[in-house]
Amino acid sequence: MGSMKHLISLLISVALIAGSGGAAVAQQSNKDKDSVKQTTKDVANDTKKAAKATGKAVKKTTKKVVNKAATETKKGAEKVEDKTNSKK
């Protein structure tokens, strides 16, 4: 009879430990979901920052190229004008 009580108390203990382990796994699962959600937000934010930086760099470079082209075009036009005027 004593061993039967011991066996029942052992089974109850195992059931309680297993139940609390399941709760811990469920909590860990929620933490993982929150962690994944936060990681996704961080990645999206970093992508946004990188896109903005790239856009600013493209704008700056484009502006420099256009201005340089305009300057060179003006120089070429002045050369043509000088050659045209010298023939008169």
N, CA, C and O atoms as a MOPAC input file, in Angstrom:
PM7 MOZYME 1SCF
protein

 N      0.81700 1    -1.19400 1     0.00000 1
 C      0.00000 1     0.00000 1     0.00000 1
 C      0.85600 1     1.25000 1     0.00000 1
 O      0.50700 1     2.23000 1    -0.65800 1
 N      1.95600 1     1.24300 1     0.71300 1
 C      2.84400 1     2.39600 1     0.77700 1
 C      3.46900 1     2.68700 1    -0.58300 1
 O      3.65400 1     3.84300 1    -0.96200 1
 N      3.78900 1     1.62000 1    -1.30800 1
 C      4.39100 1     1.82200 1    -2.62200 1
 C      3.36600 1     2.38400 1    -3.61300 1
 O      3.71700 1     3.11500 1    -4.53900 1
 N      2.10000 1     2.03100 1    -3.40300 1
 C      1.05200 1     2.54900 1    -4.26300 1
 C      0.90300 1     4.06100 1    -4.07100 1
 O      0.74000 1     4.79100 1    -5.04900 1
 N      0.95600 1     4.53600 1    -2.83200 1
 C      0.88800 1     5.97600 1    -2.55900 1
 C      2.10800 1     6.67300 1    -3.16000 1
 O      2.00300 1     7.76700 1    -3.71500 1
 N      3.24300 1     6.03300 1    -3.04100 1
 C      4.46900 1     6.60000 1    -3.58500 1
 C      4.38400 1     6.70400 1    -5.11700 1
 O      4.80600 1     7.70200 1    -5.70000 1
 N      3.83600 1     5.66800 1    -5.75700 1
 C      3.67800 1     5.65300 1    -7.19600 1
 C      2.69100 1     6.73200 1    -7.65900 1
 O      2.93800 1     7.41600 1    -8.65300 1
 N      1.58600 1     6.87900 1    -6.94400 1
 C      0.59000 1     7.89300 1    -7.29700 1
 C      1.17600 1     9.29600 1    -7.12900 1
 O      0.98300 1    10.15500 1    -7.98900 1
 N      1.88700 1     9.53100 1    -6.02900 1
 C      2.48600 1    10.85300 1    -5.82400 1
 C      3.55900 1    11.12500 1    -6.89000 1
 O      3.72900 1    12.26700 1    -7.31700 1
 N      4.27100 1    10.09900 1    -7.31200 1
 C      5.26300 1    10.24700 1    -8.36800 1
 C      4.59100 1    10.60400 1    -9.70400 1
 O      5.06700 1    11.47200 1   -10.43500 1
 N      3.48000 1     9.92000 1   -10.00800 1
 C      2.75300 1    10.20600 1   -11.24000 1
 C      2.17200 1    11.62300 1   -11.23600 1
 O      2.19600 1    12.31600 1   -12.25300 1
 N      1.65800 1    12.03700 1   -10.09400 1
 C      1.11500 1    13.39300 1    -9.98100 1
 C      2.23000 1    14.42600 1   -10.15400 1
 O      2.05000 1    15.44800 1   -10.81700 1
 N      3.37400 1    14.14200 1    -9.55100 1
 C      4.51700 1    15.05800 1    -9.68900 1
 C      4.95200 1    15.17200 1   -11.14500 1
 O      5.21700 1    16.26700 1   -11.64000 1
 N      5.02200 1    14.03800 1   -11.82100 1
 C      5.40900 1    14.03700 1   -13.22700 1
 C      4.39300 1    14.82000 1   -14.05900 1
 O      4.76700 1    15.57800 1   -14.95300 1
 N      3.11600 1    14.63200 1   -13.76100 1
 C      2.07500 1    15.33900 1   -14.50600 1
 C      2.19500 1    16.85100 1   -14.28200 1
 O      2.05000 1    17.62700 1   -15.22700 1
 N      2.45400 1    17.26700 1   -13.05700 1
 C      2.60500 1    18.69600 1   -12.76800 1
 C      3.83600 1    19.27600 1   -13.46300 1
 O      3.79400 1    20.37300 1   -14.02000 1
 N      4.91500 1    18.52800 1   -13.41900 1
 C      6.14200 1    19.01200 1   -14.07300 1
 C      5.93100 1    19.10000 1   -15.58000 1
 O      6.34100 1    20.07600 1   -16.20800 1
 N      5.29900 1    18.09700 1   -16.15500 1
 C      5.04300 1    18.10600 1   -17.59800 1
 C      4.10700 1    19.25500 1   -17.96700 1
 O      4.30100 1    19.90600 1   -18.99400 1
 N      3.10300 1    19.50300 1   -17.14400 1
 C      2.17400 1    20.60900 1   -17.40800 1
 C      2.85700 1    21.95600 1   -17.32800 1
 O      2.61400 1    22.83500 1   -18.15500 1
 N      3.71400 1    22.12100 1   -16.32900 1
 C      4.41800 1    23.40200 1   -16.21800 1
 C      5.43700 1    23.55500 1   -17.34300 1
 O      5.70300 1    24.67000 1   -17.79000 1
 N      6.00000 1    22.45700 1   -17.79700 1
 C      6.91800 1    22.50800 1   -18.93700 1
 C      6.18900 1    22.93600 1   -20.19000 1
 O      6.73100 1    23.68800 1   -21.00000 1
 N      4.96200 1    22.46400 1   -20.36000 1
 C      4.15400 1    22.87200 1   -21.51300 1
 C      3.85800 1    24.35100 1   -21.47700 1
 O      3.87800 1    25.02000 1   -22.51000 1
 N      3.58100 1    24.86700 1   -20.28600 1
 C      3.32900 1    26.30200 1   -20.14200 1
 C      4.59000 1    27.09100 1   -20.47400 1
 O      4.52500 1    28.14900 1   -21.10000 1
 N      5.73500 1    26.57000 1   -20.05000 1
 C      6.99800 1    27.24900 1   -20.34000 1
 C      7.26000 1    27.25900 1   -21.83500 1
 O      7.74200 1    28.25300 1   -22.37900 1
 N      6.94500 1    26.15900 1   -22.49900 1
 C      7.12400 1    26.09200 1   -23.94700 1
 C      6.19000 1    27.08600 1   -24.63400 1
 O      6.58400 1    27.74800 1   -25.59400 1
 N      4.96400 1    27.19100 1   -24.14700 1
 C      4.00600 1    28.13700 1   -24.72300 1
 C      4.49800 1    29.56700 1   -24.54400 1
 O      4.38200 1    30.38300 1   -25.45900 1
 N      5.04900 1    29.87600 1   -23.37000 1
 C      5.57800 1    31.21300 1   -23.14300 1
 C      6.78200 1    31.46600 1   -24.03100 1
 O      6.94700 1    32.56000 1   -24.57000 1
 N      7.61700 1    30.45500 1   -24.18000 1
 C      8.77900 1    30.60400 1   -25.04700 1
 C      8.33200 1    30.82800 1   -26.49100 1
 O      8.93200 1    31.61300 1   -27.22600 1
 N      7.28300 1    30.13700 1   -26.87900 1
 C      6.76500 1    30.28800 1   -28.23500 1
 C      6.29100 1    31.72500 1   -28.46700 1
 O      6.55400 1    32.30200 1   -29.52200 1
 N      5.59700 1    32.29900 1   -27.49200 1
 C      5.15300 1    33.69000 1   -27.61400 1
 C      6.34900 1    34.63900 1   -27.68000 1
 O      6.33800 1    35.61400 1   -28.43100 1
 N      7.38400 1    34.34100 1   -26.88100 1
 C      8.58700 1    35.17600 1   -26.91500 1
 C      9.24100 1    35.09300 1   -28.28200 1
 O      9.71800 1    36.09700 1   -28.81200 1
 N      9.26300 1    33.89000 1   -28.85200 1
 C      9.84100 1    33.71500 1   -30.17600 1
 C      9.05700 1    34.51600 1   -31.20800 1
 O      9.64200 1    35.15400 1   -32.08400 1
 N      7.72500 1    34.47900 1   -31.10100 1
 C      6.89300 1    35.22500 1   -32.04000 1
 C      7.16400 1    36.71800 1   -31.92300 1
 O      7.27800 1    37.42000 1   -32.92800 1
 N      7.26800 1    37.20300 1   -30.67300 1
 C      7.55800 1    38.61800 1   -30.44900 1
 C      8.94800 1    38.96000 1   -30.97100 1
 O      9.16200 1    40.02600 1   -31.54900 1
 N      9.88500 1    38.04700 1   -30.76400 1
 C     11.25300 1    38.25700 1   -31.22800 1
 C     11.30200 1    38.32500 1   -32.75100 1
 O     11.98200 1    39.18000 1   -33.32000 1
 N     10.58600 1    37.42900 1   -33.40200 1
 C     10.54900 1    37.42400 1   -34.86700 1
 C      9.88800 1    38.69900 1   -35.37100 1
 O     10.34700 1    39.30700 1   -36.33800 1
 N      8.81500 1    39.09600 1   -34.71400 1
 C      8.11000 1    40.32100 1   -35.12600 1
 C      9.03100 1    41.53200 1   -34.99000 1
 O      9.08200 1    42.38000 1   -35.88100 1
 N      9.76100 1    41.61400 1   -33.87300 1
 C     10.65700 1    42.74900 1   -33.65400 1
 C     11.80600 1    42.72300 1   -34.65500 1
 O     12.20100 1    43.76400 1   -35.17900 1
 N     12.33900 1    41.54000 1   -34.91900 1
 C     13.41800 1    41.42200 1   -35.89200 1
 C     12.95300 1    41.87100 1   -37.27000 1
 O     13.68400 1    42.55700 1   -37.98600 1
 N     11.74700 1    41.48700 1   -37.63700 1
 C     11.18900 1    41.89600 1   -38.92500 1
 C     11.05000 1    43.41500 1   -38.99400 1
 O     11.36100 1    44.02800 1   -40.01500 1
 N     10.58600 1    44.01300 1   -37.90800 1
 C     10.45600 1    45.47300 1   -37.87400 1
 C     11.82200 1    46.14000 1   -38.00700 1
 O     11.96800 1    47.13200 1   -38.72100 1
 N     12.82700 1    45.58600 1   -37.31200 1
 C     14.17200 1    46.15500 1   -37.37700 1
 C     14.74000 1    46.07700 1   -38.79400 1
 O     15.34400 1    47.02800 1   -39.28900 1
 N     14.53500 1    44.93100 1   -39.43200 1
 C     15.02800 1    44.75500 1   -40.80600 1
 C     14.33300 1    45.73300 1   -41.74700 1
 O     14.97400 1    46.34200 1   -42.60400 1
 N     13.03300 1    45.87900 1   -41.58200 1
 C     12.28300 1    46.80800 1   -42.43800 1
 C     12.76700 1    48.23600 1   -42.23700 1
 O     12.89600 1    48.99200 1   -43.20000 1
 N     13.03300 1    48.60500 1   -41.00000 1
 C     13.50400 1    49.95800 1   -40.70900 1
 C     14.89100 1    50.18800 1   -41.30400 1
 O     15.16500 1    51.25600 1   -41.85100 1
 N     15.76700 1    49.18500 1   -41.19600 1
 C     17.10000 1    49.30500 1   -41.77400 1
 C     17.02200 1    49.42400 1   -43.29400 1
 O     17.77400 1    50.18600 1   -43.90200 1
 N     16.12000 1    48.67600 1   -43.89800 1
 C     15.93700 1    48.74300 1   -45.34800 1
 C     15.46600 1    50.13300 1   -45.75400 1
 O     15.92100 1    50.68400 1   -46.75600 1
 N     14.55600 1    50.69300 1   -44.97200 1
 C     14.04900 1    52.04000 1   -45.24200 1
 C     15.19000 1    53.06400 1   -45.18200 1
 O     15.29900 1    53.93400 1   -46.04600 1
 N     16.02700 1    52.95100 1   -44.16100 1
 C     17.15300 1    53.87900 1   -44.02300 1
 C     18.12600 1    53.74200 1   -45.19200 1
 O     18.62200 1    54.73600 1   -45.72300 1
 N     18.39000 1    52.49700 1   -45.58300 1
 C     19.31200 1    52.26700 1   -46.70200 1
 C     18.74000 1    52.82600 1   -48.00300 1
 O     19.47000 1    53.40100 1   -48.81000 1
 N     17.44500 1    52.65700 1   -48.20200 1
 C     16.80800 1    53.17600 1   -49.42200 1
 C     16.87900 1    54.69900 1   -49.45800 1
 O     17.13200 1    55.28700 1   -50.51000 1
 N     16.65800 1    55.33500 1   -48.31700 1
 C     16.74500 1    56.79700 1   -48.26200 1
 C     18.16400 1    57.26800 1   -48.56300 1
 O     18.36400 1    58.22100 1   -49.31600 1
 N     19.14900 1    56.59000 1   -47.96700 1
 C     20.54800 1    56.97000 1   -48.18700 1
 C     20.92200 1    56.79700 1   -49.65300 1
 O     21.60700 1    57.64200 1   -50.23000 1
 N     20.47600 1    55.71500 1   -50.24300 1
 C     20.76000 1    55.46400 1   -51.66000 1
 C     20.10100 1    56.52200 1   -52.52800 1
 O     20.71200 1    57.02400 1   -53.47100 1
 N     18.86300 1    56.86100 1   -52.21600 1
 C     18.15400 1    57.89300 1   -52.97400 1
 C     18.85400 1    59.23200 1   -52.89800 1
 O     18.95100 1    59.94600 1   -53.89600 1
 N     19.34400 1    59.57700 1   -51.71700 1
 C     20.05700 1    60.84900 1   -51.55400 1
 C     21.36200 1    60.84300 1   -52.34600 1
 O     21.72500 1    61.84400 1   -52.96200 1
 N     22.06300 1    59.71200 1   -52.32600 1
 C     23.32200 1    59.61800 1   -53.07200 1
 C     23.07400 1    59.71400 1   -54.57100 1
 O     23.82900 1    60.37100 1   -55.28600 1
 N     22.02100 1    59.06300 1   -55.04600 1
 C     21.68600 1    59.11700 1   -56.47600 1
 C     21.32600 1    60.53800 1   -56.86800 1
 O     21.75100 1    61.01800 1   -57.91900 1
 N     20.55700 1    61.21000 1   -56.04300 1
 C     20.15800 1    62.58900 1   -56.33900 1
 C     21.38100 1    63.49600 1   -56.42900 1
 O     21.50100 1    64.30800 1   -57.34700 1
 N     22.28700 1    63.34700 1   -55.46400 1
 C     23.48400 1    64.19000 1   -55.43200 1
 C     24.35900 1    63.92400 1   -56.66500 1
 O     24.83100 1    64.86000 1   -57.31100 1
 N     24.56800 1    62.65400 1   -56.98000 1
 C     25.40000 1    62.29700 1   -58.12700 1
 C     24.76800 1    62.76900 1   -59.42900 1
 O     25.45900 1    63.29300 1   -60.30300 1
 N     23.47700 1    62.58700 1   -59.55800 1
 C     22.77600 1    63.02000 1   -60.77300 1
 C     22.91500 1    64.52400 1   -60.95100 1
 O     23.15400 1    65.00600 1   -62.05900 1
 N     22.76600 1    65.25400 1   -59.87200 1
 C     22.88200 1    66.70700 1   -59.92800 1
 C     24.28200 1    67.12000 1   -60.38100 1
 O     24.43700 1    68.02900 1   -61.19700 1
 N     25.31000 1    66.43500 1   -59.83600 1
 C     26.68400 1    66.75600 1   -60.22500 1
 C     26.91700 1    66.46500 1   -61.70800 1
 O     27.54600 1    67.25400 1   -62.41400 1
 N     26.40800 1    65.33600 1   -62.16500 1
 C     26.60000 1    64.94500 1   -63.56400 1
 C     25.89100 1    65.91800 1   -64.50200 1
 O     26.45400 1    66.32300 1   -65.51900 1
 N     24.67800 1    66.28700 1   -64.16900 1
 C     23.92100 1    67.22400 1   -65.00900 1
 C     24.61800 1    68.58000 1   -65.05800 1
 O     24.72800 1    69.18800 1   -66.12200 1
 N     25.08100 1    69.04300 1   -63.92000 1
 C     25.76800 1    70.33500 1   -63.89200 1
 C     27.07100 1    70.28500 1   -64.68500 1
 O     27.39800 1    71.22800 1   -65.40500 1
 N     27.81500 1    69.18600 1   -64.55600 1
 C     29.06200 1    69.03800 1   -65.30700 1
 C     28.76900 1    69.00000 1   -66.80700 1
 O     29.47900 1    69.62500 1   -67.59500 1
 N     27.73800 1    68.27600 1   -67.19700 1
 C     27.36600 1    68.20000 1   -68.60900 1
 C     26.95800 1    69.56900 1   -69.13600 1
 O     27.31700 1    69.93500 1   -70.25500 1
 N     26.21900 1    70.31800 1   -68.34900 1
 C     25.79200 1    71.65800 1   -68.76700 1
 C     26.99900 1    72.57000 1   -68.93600 1
 O     27.06100 1    73.35900 1   -69.87800 1
 N     27.95700 1    72.45800 1   -68.02100 1
 C     29.16700 1    73.27700 1   -68.10700 1
 C     29.95400 1    72.94000 1   -69.37200 1
 O     30.39700 1    73.83000 1   -70.09800 1
 N     30.12000 1    71.63300 1   -69.62500 1
 C     30.86600 1    71.21000 1   -70.81700 1
 C     30.14000 1    71.61500 1   -72.10400 1
 O     30.77400 1    71.99800 1   -73.08800 1
 N     28.83000 1    71.52900 1   -72.08900 1
 C     28.04300 1    71.94400 1   -73.25500 1
 C     28.22500 1    73.43400 1   -73.50600 1
 O     28.34400 1    73.87400 1   -74.64900 1
 N     28.24400 1    74.19600 1   -72.43300 1
 C     28.43300 1    75.64200 1   -72.55800 1
 C     29.81500 1    75.95900 1   -73.13200 1
 O     29.95500 1    76.85100 1   -73.96900 1
 N     30.83700 1    75.22100 1   -72.67700 1
 C     32.18800 1    75.42100 1   -73.19800 1
 C     32.22900 1    75.11200 1   -74.69700 1
 O     32.81000 1    75.86000 1   -75.48300 1
 N     31.60100 1    73.99600 1   -75.07400 1
 C     31.56300 1    73.61000 1   -76.48400 1
 C     30.84300 1    74.64600 1   -77.32500 1
 O     31.26100 1    74.95400 1   -78.44100 1
 N     29.76600 1    75.17800 1   -76.78600 1
 C     29.00700 1    76.20000 1   -77.51900 1
 C     29.83400 1    77.46100 1   -77.67200 1
 O     29.78300 1    78.11300 1   -78.71500 1
 N     30.59200 1    77.81200 1   -76.64900 1
 C     31.44200 1    79.00100 1   -76.72500 1
 C     32.53700 1    78.81600 1   -77.77600 1
 O     32.86400 1    79.76100 1   -78.49400 1
 N     33.10700 1    77.61100 1   -77.87800 1
 C     34.13600 1    77.34200 1   -78.88600 1
 C     33.56100 1    77.49000 1   -80.29200 1
 O     34.17500 1    78.08800 1   -81.17600 1
 N     32.36500 1    76.92900 1   -80.47300 1
 C     31.71700 1    77.04000 1   -81.77900 1
 C     31.42500 1    78.49400 1   -82.09000 1
 O     31.61400 1    78.94100 1   -83.22200 1
 N     30.96600 1    79.23300 1   -81.09500 1
 C     30.65700 1    80.64800 1   -81.29900 1
 C     31.92200 1    81.43300 1   -81.64000 1
 O     31.90800 1    82.29100 1   -82.52300 1
 N     33.03000 1    81.13300 1   -80.92700 1
 C     34.28100 1    81.82500 1   -81.21700 1
 C     34.76000 1    81.53500 1   -82.64300 1
 O     35.21800 1    82.43900 1   -83.34100 1
 N     34.65500 1    80.29000 1   -83.06800 1
 C     35.07800 1    79.93200 1   -84.42400 1
 C     34.17900 1    80.61000 1   -85.45600 1
 O     34.64600 1    81.06300 1   -86.50100 1
 N     32.92100 1    80.67200 1   -85.15500 1
 C     31.97100 1    81.30100 1   -86.08600 1
 C     32.24000 1    82.79900 1   -86.16400 1
 O     32.22600 1    83.37100 1   -87.25400 1
 N     32.48600 1    83.44500 1   -85.02000 1
 C     32.72700 1    84.88200 1   -84.99500 1
 C     34.06800 1    85.24200 1   -85.63600 1
 O     34.17000 1    86.30400 1   -86.24900 1
 N     35.06600 1    84.42700 1   -85.52400 1
 C     36.38800 1    84.75000 1   -86.06700 1
 C     36.39200 1    84.69100 1   -87.59000 1
 O     37.23200 1    85.33300 1   -88.22100 1
 N     35.47400 1    83.93900 1   -88.19800 1
 C     35.40800 1    83.83500 1   -89.64400 1
 C     34.74400 1    85.05600 1   -90.26000 1
 O     34.90400 1    85.28800 1   -91.45800 1
 N     34.02200 1    85.82700 1   -89.50600 1
 C     33.30200 1    86.97600 1   -90.06100 1
 C     34.19100 1    88.10000 1   -90.36300 1
 O     33.73200 1    89.14000 1   -90.83600 1

